Each structure stands twice: as structure tokens, then as C-alpha cells.
Amino acid sequence: MAAPAATATAPNPKVGGAEMLATKTIVENASAAPSLSTLVTAVKAADLAETLSGAGPFTVFAPENDAFTRLAPGTLDTLMKPENKAVLAKVLTYHVVPGKVSLAQLQEQMKAGGGTATLTTVEGSPLTVTTEGAAIVLTDVSGNKSYVAIPDVNQSNGVVHIVNGVVVPKLG
């Protein structure tokens, strides 16, 4: 019996000018991307680096550094304080969905849902996915939007979609 033919996949896009290797974990690749340094710092502060380096698979909607600047002034500084580690972890795990969900799968789910898909995040709250023109839009429980800037960055333990905003679950 012949071995199955390897399926050719497109090479990963670069993120922040850095190569993203499909053989590396989410944390390894994110750590290599200068445009994800704020996210990496937050993941480490929330003690999530080990989890996101694990087997997964995970789908991560990874906010670029600029996304964090769109939060209310002082929000990131407050979240990064040790006493707010649990809240920071809640915000970060709201960007993670169990399993590996590609852009094509998101589009299929939206098509099946009449233009809307609802993802249940690791945090436990729903994240709504829709389109605006050609853009894929994530909407959090408060109505805040984030747009997928770079989809389908494959990792050894899942997939990352780079987004331009931070989505926030209900806190409190």
C-alpha cells in the first residue's frame, strides 16, 4: 500500500516581517514576531505560555501591538499588574478557540449560519464572526469589533489569525 501523498499547503505569511514556521508552536512563532511582542508579554504575565505551547490544537486570534493601543487608556497597564492576572487570562483566553479553525472553515460556518458564525472561546463566552465586504470581523459580547488582518498562519499546535483589535469578554 502506497503512502498517502503529502498535501501541498501554501507557505505561511510573514508576521511583522518574521518567518512563521508551521513546525513551531504558537508561542515560538509569536515570540519571533516583533508585531506580537505585547501579546507575548501578556501571555507570559498570565501564565498561558505553557498552555499555548502544548499539543492543542488551538485557534488563536492574535492581536498585533497596535490593537492594544486601541483599548481605553491605562487598560493594558492595569491588566498587566500581577493582582489582575486572572482578568488578563480571561481576556487572552477569549481570543482562543479549541481546535484548528481555518479561514475557509470560518467562511463555511458563516455560510451555514446565514452569514454569522458563533465560536465558543476557551474563556467560555461567545465570539461572533461575520463579514463586512471581504473582511472577516470578530464581534465581542459588548459589540466591539476586531478585523482579521492576516489569516491562516499555521502552527504545529494550531492556527493563528492576526487581528487588529482586542476583543473583551464580560468582566465581572
Phi, psi and omega in degrees: 000130182283149177291146179297144179293140177292137179272131180281130175239151179294147177296152179295145172289156174282151177235120182060029180083357183262142175294137176249111184266127181294348179272353181256160180283169177305313182292319179299313180292316180299323180294337180276345185264113179304328183284357178245016185297324179294317178299315181298316178300317180293318179300317179293319180296330180270004182058039179254357183299318181295317179300311183284357172262354182284185187298325182066220002281154179233150167248122182243127172266098191266112178289133174288165181309316181300331180299322181291335179287346180274353174289160178304144180308133178087346183298311181298315179302318180294315181297328184280354178290139182309323181290348179252018183305319181295321179291318177300316179298322179297315179296314182293318181287347173288345178264005185238134177240136177296145179089176180251110184245109180281169176302316180299320179292322176299316180296321177297316180297320178294318179299315180294332181265017179070030177105356181226139172236143176243123179255139174265120184279167175299328178296331177113346180265157180282151174232125183265136180241127178220185173235152169230104188064234179269354185278141173268127187241131172259134177235126181277179185295344178261000179093002177287143184248150174221140183250140177286119181267319180224107180273165167055054172266099186287142182233167177292338182237030177146211181217147177241138171243119180283131182237160185259010180212162177258125175265147186229129176283173173297128180247110177119000000 
